[in-house]
Amino acid sequence: MAVNQEKATDLLSPLQRHWQKLVALTIWVALLGGYFWYAQTNNLSLLDGLMTLRASIYGPLLYILLYALRPLIFFPASIITVAGGLFFGAVGGILYTVIGANLSAMVAFVVGHYFGKGLLESSGEATGLVQRYAVRMRKNSFETVLIMRLILLPYDFVNYLSGFLRIDWKSFLLATVIGSLPGTVSLVLIGVAGNLDDLTAGKISINPWALVASVGFIGVSLLISRYIKGREKVN
């Protein structure tokens, strides 16, 4: 009996260590397999398949789903956000990205919340920079996450850290929705600056106004973060 339990433990141990990689592999296989099945069923090339998806209701839904699952499949948020602008334009790109990005943030937050149990418990005296910052995030969740979003810290770092520290999820989500908007718009506009139709035709064209607006939104994000920090110091 004891031997069987040891064998079961030995089998579970690698799964516990590598579960996220297995989930990522499963999702990638499902996504790629589903796409190639769709393309072959409709006799479409890779490019034609992408263009057809963009024009259908399945394109935005697949984009939002991919964005929501992105933390589990190790796909960079910046790349998929730029792709949203390239495929769906300014309005669609911003709308679909905001929905997908906030779902993605909550997925990573829940994962961090699950695995961060007992990490940096708030009880006891705060010692060290990490512990003091953890206490700050728990006491001022909304303001801290908002500033982290506005200064464009890595998206998943903020998501997982907030989950690890088990901060209030409502404050986290609200701060994410507000604080991520300037950065999201900026990256979507980088995609809008390129023209997908021209790219598919082998041409390269850049919209300079979209690039200027993109830089402007980054500047606005940083200015707002400085203003909030200034108000915190005064208070």
Secondary structure, DSSP 8 states (H G I E B T S, - for coil): -HHHHHHHHHHHHHHHHHHHHHHHHHHHHHHHHHHHHHHHHTT--HHHHHHHHHHSTHHHHHHHHHHHHHHHHT--HHHHHHHHHHHHHHHHHHHHHHHHHHHHHHHHHHHHHHHTTTTT-SSS---HHHHHHHHHHHHSHHHHHHHHHHTT--HHHHHHHHHHTT--HHHHHHHHHHHTHHHHHHHHHHHHHB-HHHHHTT---B-HHHHHHHHHHHHHHHHHHHHHHHHHHH-
